[in-house]
Amino acid sequence: MQHKALCFMLALALGGVGVVQAQDTAVVDGSHGSFDGRWYVAPTVGGYYNDSDRNTNSRQFYYGIGVGKFLSANTSLDFFFDRTKRDIDRGAANGGGHGSSRWVNNNVGVALRYYLGSATWRPYLLVGALGSHHKNPSDRGWAAAAELGGGVAAAINDDSDVRIEAGYRYDLDDKSQRSRNGYGDAFLGLSIVSRFGAKPAAPAPVEAAPAPAPAPVE
């Protein structure tokens, strides 16, 4: 099941690349308005509220980076990486608390954001698919994962935005603990979006067709 999910995510990512390439050569239709289609980089920091079934610390810092672009005035596509390192519980038999063992997750995925409105402050919805590589004392390997969320983006200037988002990520890891089939973690993140290159020039206004010459008077 996980192999099928990973194949689906790979197909989704490749499809996203195709869409981006098509957008690179597309002509923006003036009737729908123009948009800033420059590529951007988005470093991210945030925190997880971990699923208690992980038997780790309840809250954990994460960091990552994304690269993406707007495909239309309201839709963006990001390819991203993020990483977190959780402290594993000792268990009641060992005195409780957290030991020196770690549960590391490195995640690689693709995220689609749909923005509402066109003002400086823009709320958005988020959906993502990813592969999560886990490393802990019990297992090391890949599992499929997915995320849903939302946030708000605010323009700092023509080249930079700030994004604040919250969501829910479900990790289909069924190997780290044999009694568990997956884990649902809530997250809150902050990203600074920085665009590459010069801002595209606004489209030239369309000149009105000249009025027809008056008919000659006989």
Residue, then its C-alpha position, 0 to 999 in steps of 0.5 A: m500500500q505504501h509503495k502505491a502511495l509513494c508512486f502516486m506522490l512521484a507521479l504528482a510531483l512529475g505532473g507538477v513539474g510539467v505544469v510549471q514548464a507549461q506555465d513558463t512558456a504560456v502567455v498570460d491572458g489579459s482578461h484574467g489579469s497578470f501574476d508574478g510567476r517568478w521562482y522563489v525560495a522559502p526557508t521555513v521554521g516551525g513546531y509540531y504537536n506530536d501524536s501521543d502514539r509516537n511515545t515521544n516528546s509532545r512538542q518539537f521544532y522543525y526546519g526546512i526549505g521550499v522552492g516554488k512559483f505561482l502557476s496562476a494568480n491564485t495557485s502556487l506549487d512548492f517542492f519542499f524538504d523539512r526535518t525534525k528530531r523527536d526525543i523518544d520516551r523511556g517508558a514507565a519501567n525505565g523511570g519515565g521522561h526522555g532518553s538519549s534515543r531519537w526519532v528523526n524524520n526527513n520529509v520530501g514533498v510537493a505542496l499546492r496552495y490556493y489563495l483567496g482574494s488579491a489583497t496584500w493579506r491573502p488567506y490560503l488553503l494547503v494540500g500536500a503529498l510527501g515521502s517521510h524517511h524515519k530513523n529510530p532504534s526500531d526501524r529505518g525507511w520510507a513511508a508515504a504521508a499527506e498534509l492539509g492546512g491553511g494559512v495567510a500570506a502577507a507581502i513585505n515588498d515586491d520580492s518578498d512575502v511572509r507566510i504563516e500556516a497551520g495544518y495536519r500531517y498524517d504519516l503512514d509509518d507502520k514499521s517504527q512501532r508494530s502496533r501502530n499504522g500511522y501518526g497524525d501530527a499538527f504543525l505551525g510554521l513560518s516561511i519567508v518567501s524570496r523571489f528570484g530576478a526582476k519583477p515582470a513588467a506590467p502588460a502594455p495597455v491595449e489601444a482602442a481601434p481607431a474609429p471608422a472614417p465617415a462616409p463621403v458626402e455625395 
